[in-house]
């Protein structure tokens, strides 16, 4: 569970939170909440849907 984090990637990373395998944790999936923020990321906050 990812909640309330702030990241500044300085323009050198794609995602602040990158989930690499959702199939291995289908019973207890990673959850990225909208309370996380990122600046200077190449692709954004995360590569999975964000939970409000």
C-alpha distance matrix in Angstrom:
0.0 3.8 6.4 10.1 10.9 14.4 15.8 19.4 20.0 23.8 24.6 24.0 20.7 19.7 16.0 13.8 10.8 12.5 11.3 14.5 14.5 13.0 16.0 15.2 12.0 13.4 13.4 9.7 8.3 5.6 4.8 6.1 7.9 11.5 11.5 10.9 14.4 16.3 20.1 22.4 20.2 22.4 20.3 17.7 14.1 12.7 14.4 12.5 12.9 11.2 10.4 12.8
3.8 0.0 3.8 7.1 7.3 10.6 12.1 15.7 16.7 20.3 21.3 21.0 17.9 17.1 13.3 10.7 8.4 11.1 11.0 14.6 15.5 14.5 18.0 17.4 14.7 16.2 16.7 13.2 11.1 7.7 6.1 4.8 6.1 9.1 8.7 7.4 10.7 12.7 16.4 18.9 17.0 19.5 17.7 14.8 11.1 10.5 13.0 11.8 12.2 9.9 9.9 11.8
6.4 3.8 0.0 3.8 5.8 9.3 11.9 15.6 17.3 20.7 22.0 22.3 19.6 18.9 15.2 12.3 10.9 14.1 14.5 18.1 19.2 18.0 21.4 21.0 18.1 19.2 19.5 15.9 14.1 10.9 8.4 6.5 5.3 7.5 5.8 5.7 9.4 12.2 15.9 19.0 17.7 20.6 19.0 15.6 11.9 12.3 15.3 14.0 13.6 10.5 9.8 10.4
10.1 7.1 3.8 0.0 3.8 6.8 10.1 13.7 16.1 19.1 20.8 21.6 19.4 19.2 15.7 12.5 12.3 15.9 17.0 20.6 22.2 21.3 24.8 24.5 21.8 23.0 23.3 19.7 17.8 14.5 12.0 9.5 7.6 8.1 4.8 4.8 7.7 10.8 14.1 17.5 17.0 20.2 19.2 15.6 12.2 13.7 17.1 16.5 16.0 12.6 12.2 11.8
10.9 7.3 5.8 3.8 0.0 3.8 6.6 10.3 12.6 15.7 17.5 18.1 16.0 16.3 13.0 9.4 9.9 13.7 15.4 18.9 20.9 20.7 24.3 23.9 21.6 23.2 24.0 20.4 18.3 14.6 12.8 9.9 9.3 9.6 7.1 4.6 6.3 8.3 11.6 14.6 14.1 17.5 16.9 13.7 10.4 12.1 15.8 15.9 16.2 13.3 13.9 14.1
14.4 10.6 9.3 6.8 3.8 0.0 3.8 7.0 10.0 12.6 14.7 15.8 14.3 15.0 12.2 8.8 10.7 14.4 17.0 20.2 22.7 22.8 26.6 26.3 24.4 26.0 27.1 23.7 21.2 17.5 15.7 12.4 11.8 11.0 8.7 5.8 4.9 5.8 8.3 11.5 11.8 15.4 15.5 12.3 9.8 12.5 16.3 17.1 17.5 14.7 16.0 15.9
15.8 12.1 11.9 10.1 6.6 3.8 0.0 3.8 6.2 9.1 11.2 12.0 10.7 11.9 9.7 6.5 9.3 12.7 15.8 18.6 21.6 22.3 26.0 25.8 24.4 26.2 27.7 24.5 21.8 18.0 16.8 13.5 13.7 13.0 11.6 8.1 6.3 4.6 6.4 8.6 8.8 12.4 13.1 10.6 8.8 11.5 15.0 16.7 17.8 15.6 17.6 18.1
19.4 15.7 15.6 13.7 10.3 7.0 3.8 0.0 3.8 5.5 8.1 9.6 9.3 11.2 10.2 8.0 11.6 14.4 17.9 20.3 23.6 24.6 28.3 28.3 27.2 29.1 30.9 27.7 24.9 21.1 20.1 16.7 17.0 15.8 14.7 11.3 8.6 5.6 4.8 5.8 7.2 10.8 12.5 10.7 10.2 13.2 16.4 18.7 20.0 18.2 20.5 20.9
20.0 16.7 17.3 16.1 12.6 10.0 6.2 3.8 0.0 3.8 5.4 5.9 5.7 8.2 8.2 7.0 10.7 12.7 16.4 18.2 21.8 23.3 26.8 26.8 26.2 28.3 30.4 27.5 24.5 20.9 20.4 17.2 18.3 17.5 17.0 13.3 10.9 7.4 6.5 5.4 5.4 8.4 10.6 9.9 10.1 12.4 15.1 17.9 19.8 18.7 21.5 22.4
23.8 20.3 20.7 19.1 15.7 12.6 9.1 5.5 3.8 0.0 3.8 5.6 7.5 10.3 11.3 10.7 14.4 16.1 19.9 21.5 25.2 26.8 30.3 30.3 29.9 31.9 34.1 31.3 28.2 24.6 24.1 20.8 21.6 20.4 19.8 16.4 13.5 9.9 7.6 5.2 7.0 9.2 12.3 12.2 13.2 15.7 18.2 21.2 22.9 21.8 24.7 25.4
24.6 21.3 22.0 20.8 17.5 14.7 11.2 8.1 5.4 3.8 0.0 3.8 5.9 8.1 10.1 10.9 14.4 15.4 19.2 20.4 24.1 25.8 29.2 29.7 29.5 31.3 33.8 31.3 28.0 24.6 24.2 21.0 22.0 20.8 20.8 17.4 14.5 10.7 8.3 4.7 5.4 6.2 9.8 10.6 12.6 14.8 16.6 20.0 21.9 21.3 24.6 25.5
24.0 21.0 22.3 21.6 18.1 15.8 12.0 9.6 5.9 5.6 3.8 0.0 3.8 7.0 9.5 10.5 13.5 13.9 17.6 18.3 22.1 24.3 27.4 27.6 27.9 29.9 32.5 30.1 27.0 23.7 23.8 21.0 22.6 22.0 22.1 18.5 16.1 12.4 10.9 7.9 7.0 7.1 10.4 11.8 13.3 14.7 16.1 19.6 22.1 21.9 25.2 26.6
20.7 17.9 19.6 19.4 16.0 14.3 10.7 9.3 5.7 7.5 5.9 3.8 0.0 3.8 5.9 7.3 10.0 10.2 13.8 14.7 18.5 20.5 23.7 24.0 24.2 26.1 28.8 26.5 23.2 20.0 20.3 17.6 19.6 19.2 19.7 16.0 14.1 10.7 10.3 8.1 5.6 5.8 7.9 9.2 10.4 11.2 12.5 16.0 18.6 18.6 21.9 23.6
19.7 17.1 18.9 19.2 16.3 15.0 11.9 11.2 8.2 10.3 8.1 7.0 3.8 0.0 3.8 7.0 9.0 8.4 11.9 12.9 16.5 18.2 21.4 22.2 22.4 23.9 26.8 24.8 21.3 18.3 18.4 15.8 17.9 17.5 18.7 15.3 13.6 10.6 10.7 9.0 5.4 4.3 4.7 6.6 8.4 8.6 9.3 12.9 15.5 16.1 19.6 21.5
16.0 13.3 15.2 15.7 13.0 12.2 9.7 10.2 8.2 11.3 10.1 9.5 5.9 3.8 0.0 3.8 5.3 5.7 9.3 11.3 14.7 15.9 19.4 20.1 19.7 21.2 23.9 21.5 18.1 14.9 14.8 12.1 14.2 14.1 15.3 11.8 10.8 8.4 9.8 9.5 5.9 6.7 5.6 5.3 5.3 5.3 7.0 10.2 12.7 12.8 16.2 18.2
13.8 10.7 12.3 12.5 9.4 8.8 6.5 8.0 7.0 10.7 10.9 10.5 7.3 7.0 3.8 0.0 3.8 6.5 9.9 12.5 15.7 16.6 20.3 20.5 19.6 21.4 23.5 20.7 17.6 14.0 13.6 10.6 12.5 12.6 12.9 9.2 8.4 6.4 8.8 9.5 6.9 9.3 8.8 7.0 5.2 6.1 9.2 11.4 13.5 12.6 15.4 17.1
10.8 8.4 10.9 12.3 9.9 10.7 9.3 11.6 10.7 14.4 14.4 13.5 10.0 9.0 5.3 3.8 0.0 3.8 6.5 9.5 12.3 13.0 16.7 16.8 15.8 17.6 19.7 17.0 13.8 10.3 10.4 8.0 10.8 11.9 12.7 9.4 10.1 9.3 12.2 13.2 10.3 12.0 10.5 8.8 6.2 4.9 7.4 8.8 11.3 10.7 13.4 15.7
12.5 11.1 14.1 15.9 13.7 14.4 12.7 14.4 12.7 16.1 15.4 13.9 10.2 8.4 5.7 6.5 3.8 0.0 3.8 6.1 9.3 10.6 14.2 14.5 14.2 16.0 18.7 16.5 13.2 10.3 11.3 9.9 13.2 14.5 16.0 12.9 13.5 12.3 14.8 15.0 11.5 12.1 10.2 9.7 8.2 5.5 5.7 7.8 11.1 11.9 14.8 17.7
11.3 11.0 14.5 17.0 15.4 17.0 15.8 17.9 16.4 19.9 19.2 17.6 13.8 11.9 9.3 9.9 6.5 3.8 0.0 3.8 5.9 6.9 10.5 10.8 10.5 12.3 15.1 13.2 10.0 7.6 9.6 9.5 13.3 15.4 17.1 14.5 15.9 15.4 18.2 18.7 15.2 15.6 13.3 12.7 10.9 7.5 6.6 7.0 10.5 11.8 14.2 17.6
14.5 14.6 18.1 20.6 18.9 20.2 18.6 20.3 18.2 21.5 20.4 18.3 14.7 12.9 11.3 12.5 9.5 6.1 3.8 0.0 3.8 6.7 9.3 9.5 10.6 12.6 15.7 14.6 11.7 10.3 12.9 13.3 17.0 19.1 20.9 18.2 19.4 18.4 20.8 20.7 17.1 16.8 14.8 15.1 14.0 10.6 8.8 9.6 13.3 15.2 17.6 21.1
14.5 15.5 19.2 22.2 20.9 22.7 21.6 23.6 21.8 25.2 24.1 22.1 18.5 16.5 14.7 15.7 12.3 9.3 5.9 3.8 0.0 3.8 5.6 6.0 7.6 9.4 12.6 12.2 9.7 9.6 12.7 14.0 17.8 20.3 22.2 20.1 21.8 21.3 24.0 24.2 20.5 20.3 17.9 18.0 16.6 12.9 10.8 10.4 13.7 15.9 17.7 21.5
13.0 14.5 18.0 21.3 20.7 22.8 22.3 24.6 23.3 26.8 25.8 24.3 20.5 18.2 15.9 16.6 13.0 10.6 6.9 6.7 3.8 0.0 3.8 5.5 5.6 6.2 9.7 9.5 6.7 7.5 10.4 12.5 16.0 18.7 20.9 19.4 21.4 21.6 24.5 25.2 21.7 21.6 18.8 18.4 16.6 12.9 10.9 9.1 11.6 13.9 15.2 19.1
16.0 18.0 21.4 24.8 24.3 26.6 26.0 28.3 26.8 30.3 29.2 27.4 23.7 21.4 19.4 20.3 16.7 14.2 10.5 9.3 5.6 3.8 0.0 3.8 5.5 5.4 8.9 10.1 8.6 10.6 13.6 16.0 19.4 22.2 24.5 23.1 25.2 25.4 28.3 28.8 25.2 25.0 22.1 22.0 20.4 16.7 14.3 12.6 14.8 17.3 18.3 22.1
15.2 17.4 21.0 24.5 23.9 26.3 25.8 28.3 26.8 30.3 29.7 27.6 24.0 22.2 20.1 20.5 16.8 14.5 10.8 9.5 6.0 5.5 3.8 0.0 3.8 6.0 8.4 9.1 8.6 10.3 13.9 16.5 20.0 23.1 24.9 23.4 25.7 25.8 28.9 29.5 26.0 26.1 23.6 23.3 21.4 17.8 16.0 14.6 17.0 18.9 19.7 23.4
12.0 14.7 18.1 21.8 21.6 24.4 24.4 27.2 26.2 29.9 29.5 27.9 24.2 22.4 19.7 19.6 15.8 14.2 10.5 10.6 7.6 5.6 5.5 3.8 0.0 3.8 5.5 5.4 5.1 7.4 10.9 14.0 17.2 20.6 22.2 21.0 23.7 24.4 27.7 28.8 25.5 26.0 23.4 22.5 20.1 16.8 15.6 13.4 15.3 16.7 16.9 20.5
13.4 16.2 19.2 23.0 23.2 26.0 26.2 29.1 28.3 31.9 31.3 29.9 26.1 23.9 21.2 21.4 17.6 16.0 12.3 12.6 9.4 6.2 5.4 6.0 3.8 0.0 3.8 5.5 5.2 8.6 11.2 14.5 17.4 20.6 22.7 22.0 24.8 25.7 29.0 30.2 26.9 27.2 24.3 23.3 21.0 17.6 16.1 13.3 14.4 16.2 16.0 19.7
13.4 16.7 19.5 23.3 24.0 27.1 27.7 30.9 30.4 34.1 33.8 32.5 28.8 26.8 23.9 23.5 19.7 18.7 15.1 15.7 12.6 9.7 8.9 8.4 5.5 3.8 0.0 3.8 6.1 9.8 12.0 15.7 18.2 21.6 23.3 23.0 26.2 27.5 31.0 32.5 29.4 30.1 27.2 25.9 23.2 20.1 19.1 16.1 16.8 17.9 17.0 20.3
9.7 13.2 15.9 19.7 20.4 23.7 24.5 27.7 27.5 31.3 31.3 30.1 26.5 24.8 21.5 20.7 17.0 16.5 13.2 14.6 12.2 9.5 10.1 9.1 5.4 5.5 3.8 0.0 3.8 6.8 9.0 12.8 15.1 18.8 20.1 19.8 23.0 24.5 28.1 29.8 26.9 28.0 25.3 23.6 20.7 17.8 17.5 14.6 15.3 15.7 14.7 17.9
8.3 11.1 14.1 17.8 18.3 21.2 21.8 24.9 24.5 28.2 28.0 27.0 23.2 21.3 18.1 17.6 13.8 13.2 10.0 11.7 9.7 6.7 8.6 8.6 5.1 5.2 6.1 3.8 0.0 3.8 6.3 9.8 12.6 16.0 17.7 17.1 20.1 21.4 24.9 26.5 23.5 24.4 21.6 20.0 17.2 14.2 13.7 10.8 11.6 12.4 12.0 15.6
5.6 7.7 10.9 14.5 14.6 17.5 18.0 21.1 20.9 24.6 24.6 23.7 20.0 18.3 14.9 14.0 10.3 10.3 7.6 10.3 9.6 7.5 10.6 10.3 7.4 8.6 9.8 6.8 3.8 0.0 3.8 6.7 9.9 13.3 14.8 13.7 16.6 17.8 21.3 23.0 20.1 21.4 18.8 16.9 13.9 11.2 11.4 9.0 10.2 10.3 10.5 13.9
4.8 6.1 8.4 12.0 12.8 15.7 16.8 20.1 20.4 24.1 24.2 23.8 20.3 18.4 14.8 13.6 10.4 11.3 9.6 12.9 12.7 10.4 13.6 13.9 10.9 11.2 12.0 9.0 6.3 3.8 0.0 3.8 6.4 9.9 11.5 11.1 14.3 16.1 19.7 21.9 19.3 20.9 18.2 15.7 12.5 10.4 11.3 8.6 8.5 7.4 6.9 10.2
6.1 4.8 6.5 9.5 9.9 12.4 13.5 16.7 17.2 20.8 21.0 21.0 17.6 15.8 12.1 10.6 8.0 9.9 9.5 13.3 14.0 12.5 16.0 16.5 14.0 14.5 15.7 12.8 9.8 6.7 3.8 0.0 3.8 6.8 8.5 7.6 10.5 12.4 16.0 18.3 16.0 17.9 15.3 12.5 9.0 7.7 9.7 7.7 7.5 5.3 6.0 8.8
7.9 6.1 5.3 7.6 9.3 11.8 13.7 17.0 18.3 21.6 22.0 22.6 19.6 17.9 14.2 12.5 10.8 13.2 13.3 17.0 17.8 16.0 19.4 20.0 17.2 17.4 18.2 15.1 12.6 9.9 6.4 3.8 0.0 3.8 5.4 6.1 9.4 12.2 15.9 18.8 17.0 19.3 16.8 13.5 10.1 10.0 12.4 10.4 9.0 5.5 4.6 5.8
11.5 9.1 7.5 8.1 9.6 11.0 13.0 15.8 17.5 20.4 20.8 22.0 19.2 17.5 14.1 12.6 11.9 14.5 15.4 19.1 20.3 18.7 22.2 23.1 20.6 20.6 21.6 18.8 16.0 13.3 9.9 6.8 3.8 0.0 3.8 5.3 7.5 10.6 13.8 16.9 15.7 18.0 15.7 12.1 9.1 10.2 12.9 11.6 9.6 5.9 5.9 5.1
11.5 8.7 5.8 4.8 7.1 8.7 11.6 14.7 17.0 19.8 20.8 22.1 19.7 18.7 15.3 12.9 12.7 16.0 17.1 20.9 22.2 20.9 24.5 24.9 22.2 22.7 23.3 20.1 17.7 14.8 11.5 8.5 5.4 3.8 0.0 3.8 6.5 10.2 13.4 16.9 16.3 19.2 17.5 13.8 10.6 12.3 15.5 14.6 13.1 9.4 9.0 7.7
10.9 7.4 5.7 4.8 4.6 5.8 8.1 11.3 13.3 16.4 17.4 18.5 16.0 15.3 11.8 9.2 9.4 12.9 14.5 18.2 20.1 19.4 23.1 23.4 21.0 22.0 23.0 19.8 17.1 13.7 11.1 7.6 6.1 5.3 3.8 0.0 3.8 7.0 10.6 13.8 13.0 16.0 14.7 11.0 7.7 9.6 13.2 13.0 12.6 9.3 10.2 10.2
14.4 10.7 9.4 7.7 6.3 4.9 6.3 8.6 10.9 13.5 14.5 16.1 14.1 13.6 10.8 8.4 10.1 13.5 15.9 19.4 21.8 21.4 25.2 25.7 23.7 24.8 26.2 23.0 20.1 16.6 14.3 10.5 9.4 7.5 6.5 3.8 0.0 3.8 7.0 10.5 10.3 13.5 12.7 9.1 6.7 9.9 13.6 14.3 14.0 11.2 12.8 12.6
16.3 12.7 12.2 10.8 8.3 5.8 4.6 5.6 7.4 9.9 10.7 12.4 10.7 10.6 8.4 6.4 9.3 12.3 15.4 18.4 21.3 21.6 25.4 25.8 24.4 25.7 27.5 24.5 21.4 17.8 16.1 12.4 12.2 10.6 10.2 7.0 3.8 0.0 3.8 6.9 6.7 10.2 10.1 7.0 5.7 9.3 12.8 14.5 15.0 12.9 15.4 15.6
20.1 16.4 15.9 14.1 11.6 8.3 6.4 4.8 6.5 7.6 8.3 10.9 10.3 10.7 9.8 8.8 12.2 14.8 18.2 20.8 24.0 24.5 28.3 28.9 27.7 29.0 31.0 28.1 24.9 21.3 19.7 16.0 15.9 13.8 13.4 10.6 7.0 3.8 0.0 3.8 5.6 9.0 10.2 7.9 8.3 11.9 15.0 17.2 17.9 16.1 18.7 18.7
22.4 18.9 19.0 17.5 14.6 11.5 8.6 5.8 5.4 5.2 4.7 7.9 8.1 9.0 9.5 9.5 13.2 15.0 18.7 20.7 24.2 25.2 28.8 29.5 28.8 30.2 32.5 29.8 26.5 23.0 21.9 18.3 18.8 16.9 16.9 13.8 10.5 6.9 3.8 0.0 3.8 6.5 8.9 8.2 9.8 12.9 15.4 18.3 19.4 18.3 21.3 21.7
20.2 17.0 17.7 17.0 14.1 11.8 8.8 7.2 5.4 7.0 5.4 7.0 5.6 5.4 5.9 6.9 10.3 11.5 15.2 17.1 20.5 21.7 25.2 26.0 25.5 26.9 29.4 26.9 23.5 20.1 19.3 16.0 17.0 15.7 16.3 13.0 10.3 6.7 5.6 3.8 0.0 3.8 5.6 5.3 7.3 9.7 11.9 15.0 16.5 15.9 19.2 20.2
22.4 19.5 20.6 20.2 17.5 15.4 12.4 10.8 8.4 9.2 6.2 7.1 5.8 4.3 6.7 9.3 12.0 12.1 15.6 16.8 20.3 21.6 25.0 26.1 26.0 27.2 30.1 28.0 24.4 21.4 20.9 17.9 19.3 18.0 19.2 16.0 13.5 10.2 9.0 6.5 3.8 0.0 3.8 6.1 9.2 10.6 11.6 15.1 17.0 17.2 20.8 22.1
20.3 17.7 19.0 19.2 16.9 15.5 13.1 12.5 10.6 12.3 9.8 10.4 7.9 4.7 5.6 8.8 10.5 10.2 13.3 14.8 17.9 18.8 22.1 23.6 23.4 24.3 27.2 25.3 21.6 18.8 18.2 15.3 16.8 15.7 17.5 14.7 12.7 10.1 10.2 8.9 5.6 3.8 0.0 3.8 7.1 7.8 8.3 11.7 13.4 14.0 17.7 19.3
17.7 14.8 15.6 15.6 13.7 12.3 10.6 10.7 9.9 12.2 10.6 11.8 9.2 6.6 5.3 7.0 8.8 9.7 12.7 15.1 18.0 18.4 22.0 23.3 22.5 23.3 25.9 23.6 20.0 16.9 15.7 12.5 13.5 12.1 13.8 11.0 9.1 7.0 7.9 8.2 5.3 6.1 3.8 0.0 3.8 5.8 7.8 10.5 11.5 11.2 14.8 16.0
14.1 11.1 11.9 12.2 10.4 9.8 8.8 10.2 10.1 13.2 12.6 13.3 10.4 8.4 5.3 5.2 6.2 8.2 10.9 14.0 16.6 16.6 20.4 21.4 20.1 21.0 23.2 20.7 17.2 13.9 12.5 9.0 10.1 9.1 10.6 7.7 6.7 5.7 8.3 9.8 7.3 9.2 7.1 3.8 0.0 3.8 7.2 9.0 9.9 8.8 12.0 13.4
12.7 10.5 12.3 13.7 12.1 12.5 11.5 13.2 12.4 15.7 14.8 14.7 11.2 8.6 5.3 6.1 4.9 5.5 7.5 10.6 12.9 12.9 16.7 17.8 16.8 17.6 20.1 17.8 14.2 11.2 10.4 7.7 10.0 10.2 12.3 9.6 9.9 9.3 11.9 12.9 9.7 10.6 7.8 5.8 3.8 0.0 3.8 5.6 7.6 7.7 11.1 13.5
14.4 13.0 15.3 17.1 15.8 16.3 15.0 16.4 15.1 18.2 16.6 16.1 12.5 9.3 7.0 9.2 7.4 5.7 6.6 8.8 10.8 10.9 14.3 16.0 15.6 16.1 19.1 17.5 13.7 11.4 11.3 9.7 12.4 12.9 15.5 13.2 13.6 12.8 15.0 15.4 11.9 11.6 8.3 7.8 7.2 3.8 0.0 3.8 6.9 8.8 12.3 15.2
12.5 11.8 14.0 16.5 15.9 17.1 16.7 18.7 17.9 21.2 20.0 19.6 16.0 12.9 10.2 11.4 8.8 7.8 7.0 9.6 10.4 9.1 12.6 14.6 13.4 13.3 16.1 14.6 10.8 9.0 8.6 7.7 10.4 11.6 14.6 13.0 14.3 14.5 17.2 18.3 15.0 15.1 11.7 10.5 9.0 5.6 3.8 0.0 3.8 6.4 9.4 12.7
12.9 12.2 13.6 16.0 16.2 17.5 17.8 20.0 19.8 22.9 21.9 22.1 18.6 15.5 12.7 13.5 11.3 11.1 10.5 13.3 13.7 11.6 14.8 17.0 15.3 14.4 16.8 15.3 11.6 10.2 8.5 7.5 9.0 9.6 13.1 12.6 14.0 15.0 17.9 19.4 16.5 17.0 13.4 11.5 9.9 7.6 6.9 3.8 0.0 3.8 6.6 9.7
11.2 9.9 10.5 12.6 13.3 14.7 15.6 18.2 18.7 21.8 21.3 21.9 18.6 16.1 12.8 12.6 10.7 11.9 11.8 15.2 15.9 13.9 17.3 18.9 16.7 16.2 17.9 15.7 12.4 10.3 7.4 5.3 5.5 5.9 9.4 9.3 11.2 12.9 16.1 18.3 15.9 17.2 14.0 11.2 8.8 7.7 8.8 6.4 3.8 0.0 3.8 6.4
10.4 9.9 9.8 12.2 13.9 16.0 17.6 20.5 21.5 24.7 24.6 25.2 21.9 19.6 16.2 15.4 13.4 14.8 14.2 17.6 17.7 15.2 18.3 19.7 16.9 16.0 17.0 14.7 12.0 10.5 6.9 6.0 4.6 5.9 9.0 10.2 12.8 15.4 18.7 21.3 19.2 20.8 17.7 14.8 12.0 11.1 12.3 9.4 6.6 3.8 0.0 3.8
12.8 11.8 10.4 11.8 14.1 15.9 18.1 20.9 22.4 25.4 25.5 26.6 23.6 21.5 18.2 17.1 15.7 17.7 17.6 21.1 21.5 19.1 22.1 23.4 20.5 19.7 20.3 17.9 15.6 13.9 10.2 8.8 5.8 5.1 7.7 10.2 12.6 15.6 18.7 21.7 20.2 22.1 19.3 16.0 13.4 13.5 15.2 12.7 9.7 6.4 3.8 0.0
